[in-house]
Amino acid sequence: MPRRSKSRKNTPWEGLEELTPTQEFLQMHYIAHYDQRHPKLSETGEAAMINSYESKECPYCASANSIRKGHDANGVRRYRCLTCGQTYRPTTKTIFDSRKISISEWIEYCLNILATRWFRAADPMYLMSEEERKVYNSFENGATVYRGVAVGRNPMGLSWTDNYEKAFWFAHRFDIAGESGYVQKAQVPRDKMLAYFLRRGEYELVVDTKGIEITGYFAS
């Protein structure tokens, strides 16, 4: 039998009878974030978007002789090829086939890659004001940075800050009953710091997060 891969929803301490307070905190927020990022397609409108693409040909044999065959559990339309007998969906044999990551998350991931490449390609000196350039140049040895992770938000986005109070505000601005955000901390080397902005009073550091290590978490 083929081996099934481990669920990305599981934490390293999955199955332990007793968890430390830190493990309980991280597990609660990780699962909440996972569920927020992986809703059912029928709840996001993505099923309707996928179904708007009518099948032109079977992805298995290229026959144009197919009929509709109901919907799957996510509300995505199925087709049955009358030539080869295969059942398929509009996403069959595409990069979205049999993936648990939603299409919207794929799009966000691609946009983050493009944004990071754009900042790396641009000269930061032309992106910042004179005052911002002075602060940016002062980070010769990197900096301790914080990111406020609100409920359901991406913990590894581009925007960070060297101001803990500002990160705390971003972390808790969308708190709801039973769920709250948190602040995470990292030590970022200079070559990962792409720009610094003081506008809007956010003390924002644009960070290339690939490979950086999170060194702390704060609930309050």
CORTAFEN-V499942 format. One record per residue. N is the residue number from 1. RES is the residue in three letters. BURIAL is I if it has 16 or more other ideal C-beta (glycine too) atoms within 10 Angstrom, else O. Layout:
# CORTAFEN-V499942
n->N res->RES burial->BURIAL
n->N res->RES burial->BURIAL
This chain:
# CORTAFEN-V499942
n->1 res->MET burial->O
n->2 res->PRO burial->O
n->3 res->ARG burial->O
n->4 res->ARG burial->O
n->5 res->SER burial->O
n->6 res->LYS burial->O
n->7 res->SER burial->O
n->8 res->ARG burial->O
n->9 res->LYS burial->O
n->10 res->ASN burial->O
n->11 res->THR burial->O
n->12 res->PRO burial->O
n->13 res->TRP burial->O
n->14 res->GLU burial->O
n->15 res->GLY burial->O
n->16 res->LEU burial->O
n->17 res->GLU burial->O
n->18 res->GLU burial->O
n->19 res->LEU burial->O
n->20 res->THR burial->O
n->21 res->PRO burial->O
n->22 res->THR burial->O
n->23 res->GLN burial->O
n->24 res->GLU burial->O
n->25 res->PHE burial->O
n->26 res->LEU burial->I
n->27 res->GLN burial->I
n->28 res->MET burial->I
n->29 res->HIS burial->I
n->30 res->TYR burial->O
n->31 res->ILE burial->O
n->32 res->ALA burial->I
n->33 res->HIS burial->I
n->34 res->TYR burial->O
n->35 res->ASP burial->O
n->36 res->GLN burial->O
n->37 res->ARG burial->I
n->38 res->HIS burial->O
n->39 res->PRO burial->O
n->40 res->LYS burial->O
n->41 res->LEU burial->I
n->42 res->SER burial->O
n->43 res->GLU burial->O
n->44 res->THR burial->O
n->45 res->GLY burial->O
n->46 res->GLU burial->I
n->47 res->ALA burial->I
n->48 res->ALA burial->O
n->49 res->MET burial->O
n->50 res->ILE burial->I
n->51 res->ASN burial->O
n->52 res->SER burial->O
n->53 res->TYR burial->O
n->54 res->GLU burial->O
n->55 res->SER burial->I
n->56 res->LYS burial->O
n->57 res->GLU burial->O
n->58 res->CYS burial->I
n->59 res->PRO burial->I
n->60 res->TYR burial->O
n->61 res->CYS burial->O
n->62 res->ALA burial->O
n->63 res->SER burial->O
n->64 res->ALA burial->O
n->65 res->ASN burial->O
n->66 res->SER burial->I
n->67 res->ILE burial->O
n->68 res->ARG burial->O
n->69 res->LYS burial->O
n->70 res->GLY burial->O
n->71 res->HIS burial->O
n->72 res->ASP burial->O
n->73 res->ALA burial->O
n->74 res->ASN burial->O
n->75 res->GLY burial->O
n->76 res->VAL burial->I
n->77 res->ARG burial->I
n->78 res->ARG burial->I
n->79 res->TYR burial->I
n->80 res->ARG burial->O
n->81 res->CYS burial->I
n->82 res->LEU burial->O
n->83 res->THR burial->O
n->84 res->CYS burial->O
n->85 res->GLY burial->O
n->86 res->GLN burial->O
n->87 res->THR burial->O
n->88 res->TYR burial->I
n->89 res->ARG burial->I
n->90 res->PRO burial->I
n->91 res->THR burial->I
n->92 res->THR burial->I
n->93 res->LYS burial->O
n->94 res->THR burial->O
n->95 res->ILE burial->O
n->96 res->PHE burial->I
n->97 res->ASP burial->O
n->98 res->SER burial->O
n->99 res->ARG burial->O
n->100 res->LYS burial->O
n->101 res->ILE burial->O
n->102 res->SER burial->I
n->103 res->ILE burial->I
n->104 res->SER burial->O
n->105 res->GLU burial->O
n->106 res->TRP burial->O
n->107 res->ILE burial->O
n->108 res->GLU burial->O
n->109 res->TYR burial->O
n->110 res->CYS burial->O
n->111 res->LEU burial->O
n->112 res->ASN burial->O
n->113 res->ILE burial->O
n->114 res->LEU burial->O
n->115 res->ALA burial->O
n->116 res->THR burial->I
n->117 res->ARG burial->O
n->118 res->TRP burial->O
n->119 res->PHE burial->I
n->120 res->ARG burial->O
n->121 res->ALA burial->O
n->122 res->ALA burial->O
n->123 res->ASP burial->O
n->124 res->PRO burial->I
n->125 res->MET burial->O
n->126 res->TYR burial->O
n->127 res->LEU burial->I
n->128 res->MET burial->I
n->129 res->SER burial->O
n->130 res->GLU burial->O
n->131 res->GLU burial->O
n->132 res->GLU burial->I
n->133 res->ARG burial->I
n->134 res->LYS burial->O
n->135 res->VAL burial->I
n->136 res->TYR burial->I
n->137 res->ASN burial->O
n->138 res->SER burial->O
n->139 res->PHE burial->I
n->140 res->GLU burial->O
n->141 res->ASN burial->O
n->142 res->GLY burial->O
n->143 res->ALA burial->I
n->144 res->THR burial->O
n->145 res->VAL burial->I
n->146 res->TYR burial->I
n->147 res->ARG burial->I
n->148 res->GLY burial->I
n->149 res->VAL burial->I
n->150 res->ALA burial->I
n->151 res->VAL burial->I
n->152 res->GLY burial->O
n->153 res->ARG burial->I
n->154 res->ASN burial->I
n->155 res->PRO burial->I
n->156 res->MET burial->O
n->157 res->GLY burial->O
n->158 res->LEU burial->I
n->159 res->SER burial->O
n->160 res->TRP burial->I
n->161 res->THR burial->I
n->162 res->ASP burial->I
n->163 res->ASN burial->I
n->164 res->TYR burial->O
n->165 res->GLU burial->O
n->166 res->LYS burial->I
n->167 res->ALA burial->I
n->168 res->PHE burial->I
n->169 res->TRP burial->I
n->170 res->PHE burial->I
n->171 res->ALA burial->I
n->172 res->HIS burial->I
n->173 res->ARG burial->O
n->174 res->PHE burial->O
n->175 res->ASP burial->O
n->176 res->ILE burial->O
n->177 res->ALA burial->O
n->178 res->GLY burial->O
n->179 res->GLU burial->O
n->180 res->SER burial->I
n->181 res->GLY burial->I
n->182 res->TYR burial->I
n->183 res->VAL burial->I
n->184 res->GLN burial->I
n->185 res->LYS burial->I
n->186 res->ALA burial->I
n->187 res->GLN burial->O
n->188 res->VAL burial->I
n->189 res->PRO burial->O
n->190 res->ARG burial->O
n->191 res->ASP burial->O
n->192 res->LYS burial->I
n->193 res->MET burial->I
n->194 res->LEU burial->I
n->195 res->ALA burial->I
n->196 res->TYR burial->I
n->197 res->PHE burial->I
n->198 res->LEU burial->O
n->199 res->ARG burial->O
n->200 res->ARG burial->O
n->201 res->GLY burial->O
n->202 res->GLU burial->O
n->203 res->TYR burial->I
n->204 res->GLU burial->I
n->205 res->LEU burial->I
n->206 res->VAL burial->I
n->207 res->VAL burial->I
n->208 res->ASP burial->I
n->209 res->THR burial->I
n->210 res->LYS burial->O
n->211 res->GLY burial->O
n->212 res->ILE burial->I
n->213 res->GLU burial->O
n->214 res->ILE burial->O
n->215 res->THR burial->O
n->216 res->GLY burial->O
n->217 res->TYR burial->O
n->218 res->PHE burial->O
n->219 res->ALA burial->O
n->220 res->SER burial->O
